[in-house]
Amino acid sequence: MLKKSLELLRQEAAATGAGTLKRTLNGFNLIAIGIGVIIGAGLFSLTGLAAANNAGPAVTLSFVVAAIGCAFSALCYAEFAAMVPVAGSAYTYAYATMGELFAWIIGWDLILEYSVGAAAVSISWSQYLVKFLSKYNLHIPPQLVMSPFETATLADGSVVRGLVNIPAMLIVLGITLVVVRGTKSSAWFNALVVSLKVSVVLVFIALGWQYIDPTNYQPYIPENTGVFGEFGWSGILRGAGVVFFVFIGFDIVATMAQETKNPQRNMPIGIIGSLLICTVLFVLFGHVLTGLANYTEFKNSAAPVAIAIEKTPYAWLSSAVILAIIVGYTSVILVDLLGQTRVFFAMSKDGLLPPVFARVHERFGTPLQSGLLLGLFIALFAGFVPIAVVGEMTSIGTLLAFVMVCLGVLIMRKKEPNAPRGFRTPLVPLVPILGILTCLVMMVSLPWETWLRLYVWLVLGLLIYYIYGQRNSKLQLSLTGAAQQQLSLARLSVFIISPLVLYGLYMLLQTYVLSSFNGGHY
């Protein structure tokens, strides 16, 4: 399989001048980027659901378990990011360890995560903005906050059809302008919005702490109902699976490696630091939430924080939380757009995507044309497509990338044991293996429809790769004619076999992992 050498990657990382990204980020900027995408609206909704349905007050332990699971992958990301500090994150790491085809698969997965995720989040951002403004008797016509395929029933009973979701389009276009203006300005903007939403979380913790009712913690670990995942220790584990997806996002930090000053030092700080800070905040948040109100009150509630706030005299906190969600979504959109353009940049530099995505603006030092094209496309998607079609930002592509990165550390330690590493993952091979197993279990716990979407997306991506990518791959063009023919045959066999392997993996995990947990008092 065609692979990039470490030496070639280091040359790319060391390149300067025209056509290269500016190194402007420090450790603080990277931590802020990580926190910016990790702390989103999910914290304010998933915490209550995990407490009500799975873990009870022990949702705090679920956060710890989920963080430990993320830490396995985060440590592997940190080693690669310090070792080969170039744009592309998991895509680049897979290129160096498993070859071009697997790198394309991971890059295509990340494109799905970032682009569809940014569109879905912008639509939700629009909905929360309407709710926030309505508290101050400011109302946007419903036709201008819905796609043409959606309808709404007004107070008088009449039904109106949407025209375009203008707020969703405006937020994407506005953030796009921030992104293309320069990484440094994006980092400062992100630091500002991160400080605002973290402040709201800290205010909720500080003000709510004095109104905690200790009886709400009894019992701290509710007795299991006889069904795996419904309270007891298995409920803590299932709750960890629910809140695990709140943590996903630290991997985007790795896409900024080529724009980081002293990446050998700052990349591990950014990846691991953001994960540690968010873990502490999440545990404290969950402790206060379940202390203010009994976990049973959060059943079937999409706004558990509102229930908790009712137990305090601070009614204004409800508006502050909605504002924090709006701000949180803003930073998520920002970091999604940053990550997406950097993955496109890396793939285009390798010849797998058209060269327009690799052009760097002389003044701003960013992939300007790529950012504008992608921003416009996502804005149109957010404005004219309903959120039901856009779909939730699925985590299966990210989990697959985690598996590849953990596997890549094992491969690289075997093949390049003496290569210089600015950061070394501890306890290898234990940590990468635990990372792989954790992510596979999380993947198989997702609905089969999610696997189907992944399958369809991968098939579409492979078709694009065979039609365009392999013919324009810079590495492949450097090979002789005979070597190119052999490589094409190998790729064709992978294209035929990979869907069967994916289906077999899913059935194997379903049969031997999930079935072993059916029933019992866990």
C-alpha positions as CSV (number, residue, x, y, z in Angstrom):
1,M,0.0,0.0,0.0
2,L,1.3,3.4,-1.0
3,K,2.5,5.3,2.1
4,K,4.0,8.7,3.0
5,S,7.4,8.5,4.7
6,L,8.1,10.2,8.0
7,E,10.9,12.1,6.3
8,L,8.5,13.5,3.6
9,L,6.0,14.5,6.3
10,R,8.7,16.3,8.3
11,Q,9.7,18.2,5.2
12,E,6.1,19.4,4.7
13,A,6.0,20.4,8.4
14,A,9.2,22.4,8.1
15,A,8.3,24.2,4.9
16,T,7.9,28.0,5.0
17,G,7.1,30.8,2.6
18,A,4.5,31.1,-0.1
19,G,1.9,28.4,-0.2
20,T,2.4,27.3,3.5
21,L,0.2,28.0,6.6
22,K,1.3,30.5,9.1
23,R,2.4,29.2,12.6
24,T,0.6,31.6,15.0
25,L,-1.0,29.3,17.6
26,N,0.4,28.6,21.1
27,G,-0.7,26.2,23.8
28,F,-3.4,28.5,25.2
29,N,-4.9,28.9,21.7
30,L,-5.0,25.2,21.2
31,I,-6.6,24.5,24.6
32,A,-9.3,27.2,23.8
33,I,-9.9,25.5,20.4
34,G,-10.4,22.1,22.1
35,I,-12.7,23.5,24.8
36,G,-14.6,25.5,22.1
37,V,-15.8,22.4,20.3
38,I,-16.0,20.0,23.4
39,I,-18.3,22.3,25.4
40,G,-21.4,22.5,23.3
41,A,-25.1,22.4,23.9
42,G,-24.9,18.6,24.5
43,L,-23.6,19.3,28.0
44,F,-26.9,21.0,28.9
45,S,-29.1,18.2,27.6
46,L,-27.2,14.9,27.6
47,T,-26.2,15.2,31.3
48,G,-29.8,15.1,32.4
49,L,-30.8,12.3,30.1
50,A,-27.9,10.1,31.2
51,A,-28.8,10.8,34.9
52,A,-32.5,10.1,34.4
53,N,-32.2,6.9,32.3
54,N,-28.9,5.4,33.2
55,A,-26.7,6.5,36.1
56,G,-28.7,8.7,38.5
57,P,-26.4,11.0,40.5
58,A,-23.5,8.8,39.5
59,V,-23.5,10.5,36.2
60,T,-20.4,12.2,37.5
61,L,-18.7,8.8,37.5
62,S,-20.0,8.4,33.9
63,F,-18.1,11.5,32.9
64,V,-15.0,10.2,34.5
65,V,-15.3,6.8,32.7
66,A,-16.0,8.6,29.3
67,A,-13.0,10.9,29.9
68,I,-10.7,7.9,30.5
69,G,-12.0,6.3,27.3
70,C,-11.2,9.5,25.4
71,A,-7.8,9.8,27.1
72,F,-6.6,6.6,25.4
73,S,-7.2,8.1,22.0
74,A,-6.1,11.6,23.1
75,L,-2.7,10.3,24.1
76,C,-2.2,8.6,20.7
77,Y,-3.3,11.8,18.9
78,A,-0.7,13.7,21.0
79,E,2.1,11.4,20.0
80,F,1.3,11.7,16.3
81,A,0.6,15.5,16.4
82,A,4.1,16.1,18.0
83,M,5.8,13.6,15.7
84,V,4.4,14.8,12.4
85,P,3.0,18.3,12.9
86,V,1.2,18.8,9.6
87,A,-2.4,19.7,8.7
88,G,-4.8,16.8,8.3
89,S,-4.9,15.1,11.7
90,A,-6.0,11.4,11.5
91,Y,-5.9,11.6,7.6
92,T,-2.2,12.4,7.7
93,Y,-1.4,9.8,10.4
94,A,-3.2,7.1,8.4
95,Y,-1.2,8.1,5.3
96,A,2.0,7.4,7.1
97,T,1.0,4.1,8.7
98,M,-1.7,2.4,6.7
99,G,-1.4,3.9,3.3
100,E,-3.2,6.3,0.9
101,L,-6.5,4.4,0.5
102,F,-7.0,4.2,4.3
103,A,-6.0,7.8,4.6
104,W,-8.6,8.8,2.0
105,I,-11.3,6.8,4.0
106,I,-10.4,8.6,7.2
107,G,-10.2,12.0,5.5
108,W,-13.6,11.4,3.9
109,D,-15.1,10.5,7.3
110,L,-13.7,13.8,8.8
111,I,-15.3,15.7,5.9
112,L,-18.6,14.2,6.7
113,E,-18.3,15.0,10.4
114,Y,-17.2,18.6,10.0
115,S,-19.4,19.7,7.1
116,V,-22.7,18.1,8.0
117,G,-21.9,18.9,11.7
118,A,-21.4,22.6,10.9
119,A,-24.7,22.7,9.0
120,A,-26.7,20.9,11.7
121,V,-25.3,23.0,14.5
122,S,-26.0,26.3,12.6
123,I,-29.7,25.2,12.2
124,S,-29.9,24.5,16.0
125,W,-28.1,27.8,16.6
126,S,-30.9,29.5,14.7
127,Q,-33.6,27.8,16.7
128,Y,-32.0,28.8,20.0
129,L,-31.6,32.4,18.8
130,V,-35.3,32.6,18.1
131,K,-36.1,31.3,21.6
132,F,-33.7,33.7,23.2
133,L,-35.0,36.8,21.3
134,S,-38.6,35.8,22.1
135,K,-37.9,36.3,25.8
136,Y,-37.4,40.0,25.0
137,N,-40.5,40.2,22.7
138,L,-38.3,40.2,19.6
139,H,-39.7,37.9,17.0
140,I,-38.4,36.8,13.6
141,P,-41.0,35.7,11.0
142,P,-41.1,31.9,11.1
143,Q,-40.8,31.8,7.3
144,L,-37.3,33.2,7.6
145,V,-36.1,30.6,10.2
146,M,-37.2,27.4,8.3
147,S,-36.2,25.7,5.1
148,P,-38.8,25.5,2.3
149,F,-39.5,21.8,3.3
150,E,-40.7,22.7,6.8
151,T,-43.9,24.1,8.2
152,A,-44.9,25.8,11.5
153,T,-48.3,26.2,13.2
154,L,-48.9,29.8,14.5
155,A,-50.8,30.8,17.6
156,D,-54.0,31.5,15.6
157,G,-53.9,27.9,14.2
158,S,-52.7,28.9,10.7
159,V,-49.9,26.9,9.1
160,V,-47.0,28.7,7.3
161,R,-44.3,27.2,5.1
162,G,-40.7,28.2,5.5
163,L,-38.7,30.1,2.8
164,V,-35.1,30.1,4.0
165,N,-33.3,29.8,7.3
166,I,-31.6,33.2,7.3
167,P,-30.0,33.1,10.8
168,A,-28.4,29.8,10.0
169,M,-26.9,31.1,6.8
170,L,-25.7,34.3,8.3
171,I,-23.9,32.6,11.2
172,V,-22.1,30.2,8.8
173,L,-21.1,33.1,6.5
174,G,-20.0,35.3,9.4
175,I,-17.9,32.6,11.0
176,T,-16.4,31.8,7.5
177,L,-15.2,35.4,7.2
178,V,-13.5,35.0,10.6
179,V,-11.9,31.8,9.6
180,V,-10.5,33.0,6.3
181,R,-9.2,36.3,7.8
182,G,-6.5,34.3,9.6
183,T,-5.9,31.6,12.1
184,K,-4.7,34.1,14.8
185,S,-7.9,36.2,14.5
186,S,-10.0,32.9,14.6
187,A,-8.2,31.8,17.7
188,W,-8.8,35.1,19.5
189,F,-12.5,35.1,18.5
190,N,-12.8,31.5,19.7
191,A,-11.0,32.4,23.0
192,L,-13.6,35.1,23.5
193,V,-16.7,32.9,23.0
194,V,-15.1,30.1,25.0
195,S,-14.6,32.4,27.9
196,L,-18.2,33.5,27.8
197,K,-19.7,30.0,27.8
198,V,-17.3,28.7,30.4
199,S,-18.2,31.6,32.5
200,V,-21.9,30.6,32.4
201,V,-21.0,27.0,33.3
202,L,-18.9,28.3,36.3
203,V,-21.7,30.7,37.4
204,F,-24.2,27.8,37.3
205,I,-21.9,25.7,39.4
206,A,-21.0,28.4,41.9
207,L,-24.6,29.7,42.4
208,G,-26.2,26.3,42.3
209,W,-23.8,24.7,44.8
210,Q,-25.3,26.5,47.8
211,Y,-28.8,25.2,47.0
212,I,-27.8,21.5,46.7
213,D,-30.1,19.1,48.5
214,P,-28.0,16.2,49.8
215,T,-31.1,13.9,49.8
216,N,-31.0,14.0,46.0
217,Y,-27.8,12.0,46.1
218,Q,-29.5,9.1,47.9
219,P,-28.8,6.5,46.6
220,Y,-25.8,7.8,44.7
221,I,-25.8,4.7,42.5
222,P,-29.4,3.6,42.1
223,E,-30.1,-0.1,42.1
224,N,-30.1,-1.8,38.7
225,T,-33.6,-2.6,37.3
226,G,-32.5,-5.9,35.9
227,V,-31.8,-4.5,32.5
228,F,-28.2,-3.7,31.5
229,G,-27.7,0.0,31.4
230,E,-30.6,1.0,33.6
231,F,-28.7,2.1,36.7
232,G,-26.2,0.2,38.8
233,W,-22.7,-0.1,37.6
234,S,-23.8,-1.0,34.1
235,G,-25.9,2.2,34.1
236,I,-22.7,4.2,34.8
237,L,-21.1,2.5,31.8
238,R,-24.1,3.1,29.6
239,G,-24.2,6.7,30.8
240,A,-20.5,7.0,29.9
241,G,-21.5,5.9,26.4
242,V,-24.2,8.7,26.3
243,V,-21.9,11.5,27.5
244,F,-18.9,10.2,25.6
245,F,-20.0,12.1,22.6
246,V,-20.0,15.4,24.6
247,F,-16.2,15.0,24.7
248,I,-15.6,14.4,21.0
249,G,-13.9,17.3,19.4
250,F,-10.4,17.3,20.9
251,D,-9.3,15.6,17.6
252,I,-9.9,18.9,15.8
253,V,-7.0,20.4,17.7
254,A,-4.7,18.0,15.7
255,T,-5.8,19.5,12.4
256,M,-4.1,22.8,13.5
257,A,-0.6,21.3,13.9
258,Q,0.9,23.0,10.9
259,E,-0.2,26.4,12.3
260,T,1.2,25.8,15.7
261,K,4.4,27.3,17.1
262,N,6.6,24.7,18.7
263,P,4.1,21.8,18.0
264,Q,6.2,19.2,19.7
265,R,5.4,21.0,23.0
266,N,2.1,22.7,22.3
267,M,0.1,20.0,20.5
268,P,0.1,17.6,23.5
269,I,-0.7,20.6,25.8
270,G,-3.7,21.5,23.6
271,I,-5.1,18.0,23.2
272,I,-4.7,16.7,26.7
273,G,-5.2,20.1,28.4
274,S,-8.6,20.7,26.8
275,L,-9.7,17.2,27.7
276,L,-8.7,17.6,31.4
277,I,-10.3,21.0,31.8
278,C,-13.5,19.9,30.3
279,T,-13.6,16.7,32.4
280,V,-13.3,18.8,35.6
281,L,-16.1,21.2,34.5
282,F,-18.4,18.3,33.4
283,V,-18.0,16.4,36.7
284,L,-18.8,19.6,38.7
285,F,-21.7,20.5,36.4
286,G,-23.2,17.0,36.8
287,H,-22.8,17.1,40.5
288,V,-24.6,20.4,40.9
289,L,-27.4,19.4,38.4
290,T,-28.3,16.2,40.2
291,G,-27.9,17.9,43.6
292,L,-30.4,20.7,42.8
293,A,-33.1,18.3,41.5
294,N,-33.7,14.6,41.8
295,Y,-32.5,12.7,38.8
296,T,-36.0,11.3,38.2
297,E,-37.3,14.8,37.4
298,F,-35.1,14.8,34.3
299,K,-37.0,12.0,32.6
300,N,-37.9,12.8,29.0
301,S,-36.7,16.4,29.5
302,A,-34.7,18.2,26.7
303,A,-33.9,21.0,29.1
304,P,-32.8,19.5,32.5
305,V,-30.9,22.7,33.4
306,A,-34.2,24.6,33.4
307,I,-35.6,22.2,35.9
308,A,-32.5,22.6,38.1
309,I,-32.6,26.4,37.9
310,E,-36.2,26.3,39.2
311,K,-34.8,25.1,42.6
312,T,-32.8,28.3,42.9
313,P,-34.0,32.0,43.2
314,Y,-32.0,32.9,40.1
315,A,-34.6,32.8,37.3
316,W,-32.3,34.9,35.1
317,L,-29.9,31.9,34.9
318,S,-32.4,30.3,32.3
319,S,-31.6,33.1,29.9
320,A,-27.9,32.9,30.6
321,V,-27.9,29.1,29.8
322,I,-29.7,29.7,26.5
323,L,-27.1,32.4,25.7
324,A,-24.3,30.0,26.7
325,I,-25.8,27.4,24.3
326,I,-25.9,30.0,21.5
327,V,-22.3,31.0,22.2
328,G,-21.3,27.3,22.5
329,Y,-22.8,26.5,19.1
330,T,-20.9,29.5,17.6
331,S,-17.6,28.2,18.7
332,V,-18.5,24.6,17.5
333,I,-19.3,26.0,14.0
334,L,-16.0,27.9,14.0
335,V,-13.9,24.9,14.9
336,D,-15.7,22.7,12.5
337,L,-15.0,25.1,9.7
338,L,-11.4,25.4,10.7
339,G,-11.0,21.6,10.9
340,Q,-12.7,21.0,7.6
341,T,-10.7,23.4,5.6
342,R,-7.4,22.0,7.0
343,V,-8.4,18.4,6.1
344,F,-9.3,19.6,2.6
345,F,-6.0,21.5,2.4
346,A,-4.0,18.3,3.4
347,M,-5.8,16.1,0.9
348,S,-5.5,18.7,-1.9
349,K,-1.8,19.1,-1.3
350,D,-1.5,15.3,-1.9
351,G,-3.4,15.6,-5.1
352,L,-6.4,13.6,-3.9
353,L,-8.7,16.7,-4.2
354,P,-8.7,19.6,-6.7
355,P,-5.8,22.0,-6.2
356,V,-8.1,25.0,-5.4
357,F,-8.4,23.6,-1.8
358,A,-4.6,23.9,-1.3
359,R,-4.2,27.5,-2.3
360,V,-3.0,29.7,0.5
361,H,-3.7,33.5,0.6
362,E,-0.5,35.5,0.6
363,R,-1.7,38.0,3.2
364,F,-3.9,35.9,5.5
365,G,-1.9,32.7,5.3
366,T,-5.0,30.6,5.2
367,P,-6.7,28.5,2.4
368,L,-8.9,31.4,1.5
369,Q,-10.7,30.1,-1.6
370,S,-11.3,26.7,0.1
371,G,-12.8,28.4,3.1
372,L,-15.1,30.6,1.0
373,L,-16.3,27.8,-1.2
374,L,-17.0,25.4,1.7
375,G,-18.5,28.2,3.8
376,L,-20.9,29.1,1.0
377,F,-21.9,25.5,0.4
378,I,-22.6,24.9,4.1
379,A,-24.5,28.1,4.4
380,L,-26.8,27.1,1.4
381,F,-27.2,23.7,2.9
382,A,-28.1,25.1,6.3
383,G,-30.6,27.7,4.8
384,F,-32.5,25.4,2.5
385,V,-32.3,21.9,3.9
386,P,-34.3,20.8,7.0
387,I,-32.4,19.6,10.0
388,A,-34.2,16.2,9.7
389,V,-32.4,15.7,6.4
390,V,-29.1,17.3,7.5
391,G,-29.2,14.8,10.3
392,E,-27.5,14.8,13.6
393,M,-23.7,15.1,13.6
394,T,-22.9,11.5,13.8
395,S,-19.9,10.3,15.9
396,I,-19.2,7.1,14.0
397,G,-16.8,8.7,11.6
398,T,-14.9,10.2,14.5
399,L,-14.7,7.0,16.4
400,L,-13.4,5.2,13.3
401,A,-10.7,7.9,13.1
402,F,-9.8,7.2,16.7
403,V,-9.4,3.5,16.0
404,M,-7.1,4.3,13.1
405,V,-5.0,6.7,15.1
406,C,-4.6,4.2,18.0
407,L,-3.7,1.5,15.5
408,G,-1.3,3.8,13.8
409,V,0.7,4.3,17.0
410,L,1.1,0.5,17.3
411,I,2.2,0.3,13.7
412,M,4.6,3.2,14.0
413,R,6.2,2.0,17.2
414,K,6.9,-1.3,15.5
415,K,8.2,0.0,12.2
416,E,9.9,3.2,13.4
417,P,10.8,2.6,17.0
418,N,13.7,5.0,17.0
419,A,12.0,7.9,15.2
420,P,12.1,11.2,17.2
421,R,8.9,11.8,19.2
422,G,8.2,15.1,20.9
423,F,5.7,13.2,23.0
424,R,5.4,9.5,23.7
425,T,2.1,7.7,24.5
426,P,2.7,5.9,27.8
427,L,2.1,2.2,28.4
428,V,2.3,1.1,24.7
429,P,0.7,-1.2,23.6
430,L,-1.8,-1.2,26.5
431,V,-3.1,2.4,25.9
432,P,-3.6,2.1,22.1
433,I,-5.3,-1.3,22.5
434,L,-7.7,0.0,25.2
435,G,-8.4,3.0,22.9
436,I,-9.3,0.7,20.0
437,L,-11.5,-1.5,22.1
438,T,-13.3,1.4,23.7
439,C,-14.1,3.0,20.4
440,L,-15.2,-0.2,18.8
441,V,-17.7,-0.8,21.7
442,M,-19.0,2.7,21.3
443,M,-19.3,2.2,17.5
444,V,-21.3,-1.0,17.8
445,S,-23.6,0.6,20.4
446,L,-24.8,3.0,17.7
447,P,-28.0,2.2,15.7
448,W,-27.6,0.2,12.5
449,E,-28.9,3.2,10.5
450,T,-25.7,5.1,11.5
451,W,-23.6,2.2,10.1
452,L,-25.7,2.3,6.9
453,R,-25.0,6.1,6.5
454,L,-21.3,5.4,7.1
455,Y,-21.4,2.6,4.5
456,V,-23.1,4.8,1.9
457,W,-20.8,7.7,2.5
458,L,-17.7,5.5,2.2
459,V,-18.9,4.0,-1.1
460,L,-19.5,7.5,-2.4
461,G,-16.0,8.5,-1.2
462,L,-14.3,5.5,-2.7
463,L,-16.0,6.2,-6.1
464,I,-14.6,9.8,-6.0
465,Y,-11.2,8.4,-5.1
466,Y,-11.1,5.9,-7.9
467,I,-12.4,8.5,-10.4
468,Y,-10.2,11.4,-9.4
469,G,-8.0,10.8,-6.4
470,Q,-5.8,7.9,-7.5
471,R,-5.3,9.4,-10.9
472,N,-4.0,12.7,-9.4
473,S,-2.2,11.4,-6.4
474,K,1.3,12.9,-6.3
475,L,2.8,9.8,-4.7
476,Q,1.3,7.5,-7.3
477,L,2.4,9.8,-10.2
478,S,5.9,9.4,-9.0
479,L,5.7,5.6,-9.5
480,T,6.6,3.6,-12.7
481,G,3.8,2.3,-14.9
482,A,4.1,-1.3,-13.7
483,A,4.0,-0.2,-10.1
484,Q,0.9,1.9,-10.7
485,Q,-0.9,-1.1,-12.3
486,Q,-0.1,-3.3,-9.3
487,L,-1.3,-0.6,-6.9
488,S,-4.6,-0.2,-8.9
489,L,-5.3,-3.9,-8.6
490,A,-4.6,-3.9,-4.9
491,R,-6.9,-0.9,-4.4
492,L,-9.7,-2.6,-6.5
493,S,-9.5,-5.7,-4.2
494,V,-9.7,-3.4,-1.1
495,F,-12.8,-1.7,-2.7
496,I,-14.5,-5.0,-3.1
497,I,-13.5,-6.6,0.2
498,S,-13.9,-3.5,2.5
499,P,-17.7,-3.4,2.6
500,L,-17.8,-7.1,3.5
501,V,-15.2,-6.5,6.3
502,L,-17.2,-3.6,7.6
503,Y,-20.4,-5.6,7.7
504,G,-18.6,-8.6,9.2
505,L,-17.1,-6.4,12.0
506,Y,-20.5,-5.0,12.8
507,M,-22.1,-8.5,13.1
508,L,-19.2,-9.8,15.1
509,L,-19.3,-7.1,17.6
510,Q,-23.1,-7.3,17.8
511,T,-23.0,-11.0,18.4
512,Y,-20.1,-11.3,20.9
513,V,-20.1,-7.9,22.6
514,L,-23.6,-6.6,23.1
515,S,-25.3,-10.0,23.4
516,S,-23.1,-10.9,26.4
517,F,-24.7,-8.0,28.3
518,N,-28.4,-8.9,27.8
519,G,-30.3,-9.1,31.0
520,G,-28.9,-9.6,34.5
521,H,-28.4,-7.3,37.5
522,Y,-25.4,-5.2,36.6
